[in-house]
Amino acid sequence: MSICWTTARTNWHDPRLGWITLPPGLRTRRISLGALPKKDRHVFREILKRNPYHVLVWLANRARTIPQEMLMEVNNMVDATNLEKAAMAAALKPLGEYVGSIGMNRPLADYNREEVLTMVEVVITAYQDHMAKADSNEVPF
């Protein structure tokens, strides 16, 4: 299954809820027409025919069609091992300390390039440090 993230603000009108605006960076997944209830398939099939560059995704607890270009997709995600999960968890404290030092109340979109690169470096360094200190009997891949 492909895991996707939206790359731009997403807007659409829902007859029951009114206008919905979601920020970029939302995790979603692509779905097929077969995953929809029979009554919805025809509607979405027609939408996708009229919009060949749109894809069907599960977003905000409903099936939606959005332009393909609005998705950043990762196709080959594998389940993390226990060691990798522990290394990810070990990166949380240094990440939190760094984000706290530059201002936790700022959205990620407001970070400048240098702040984002430093944040990535903090996470990767903490992850690699944990992996390096791990039990040498367990192969980390």
DAKA-V401847 format. One record per pair of residues at least 4 apart in sequence whose C-alpha atoms are under 6 Angstrom apart, sorted by the first residue. I is the first residue (numbers start at 1). J is the second residue. D is the distance in Angstrom with one decimal. If there is no record, write none. Layout:
((I & J & D) (I & J & D))
This chain:
((2 & 74 & 5.9) (2 & 75 & 4.6) (3 & 29 & 5.1) (3 & 73 & 5.9) (3 & 74 & 5.4) (4 & 27 & 5.8) (4 & 28 & 5.2) (4 & 29 & 5.4) (4 & 72 & 5.5) (4 & 73 & 4.3) (5 & 25 & 5.4) (5 & 26 & 5.2) (5 & 27 & 4.5) (5 & 28 & 5.8) (5 & 71 & 5.5) (5 & 72 & 5.1) (6 & 24 & 5.3) (6 & 25 & 5.0) (6 & 26 & 5.3) (6 & 70 & 5.5) (6 & 71 & 4.6) (7 & 24 & 5.2) (7 & 25 & 5.8) (7 & 70 & 5.1) (7 & 71 & 5.6) (8 & 24 & 4.5) (8 & 70 & 6.0) (9 & 22 & 5.7) (9 & 23 & 4.7) (9 & 24 & 4.7) (10 & 21 & 5.6) (10 & 22 & 5.1) (11 & 20 & 5.6) (11 & 21 & 4.5) (12 & 19 & 5.9) (12 & 20 & 5.6) (13 & 18 & 5.5) (13 & 19 & 4.4) (14 & 18 & 5.0) (28 & 58 & 5.9) (28 & 59 & 5.7) (29 & 57 & 5.6) (29 & 58 & 5.7) (30 & 56 & 5.9) (30 & 57 & 4.3) (31 & 56 & 5.7) (31 & 57 & 5.3) (33 & 41 & 5.8) (36 & 41 & 6.0) (41 & 45 & 5.9) (48 & 52 & 5.8) (53 & 67 & 5.7) (53 & 68 & 5.8) (54 & 65 & 5.9) (54 & 66 & 5.1) (54 & 67 & 4.1) (54 & 68 & 5.2) (55 & 65 & 5.4) (55 & 66 & 5.7) (55 & 68 & 5.7) (56 & 64 & 5.7) (56 & 65 & 4.6) (57 & 63 & 5.7) (57 & 64 & 5.4) (58 & 62 & 5.5) (58 & 63 & 4.6) (80 & 84 & 5.6) (87 & 127 & 4.9) (87 & 130 & 5.3) (88 & 127 & 6.0) (91 & 123 & 5.3) (91 & 126 & 4.9) (91 & 127 & 5.5) (92 & 96 & 6.0) (96 & 100 & 5.9) (99 & 104 & 5.6) (100 & 104 & 5.1) (111 & 115 & 5.9) (121 & 125 & 5.9) (125 & 129 & 6.0))
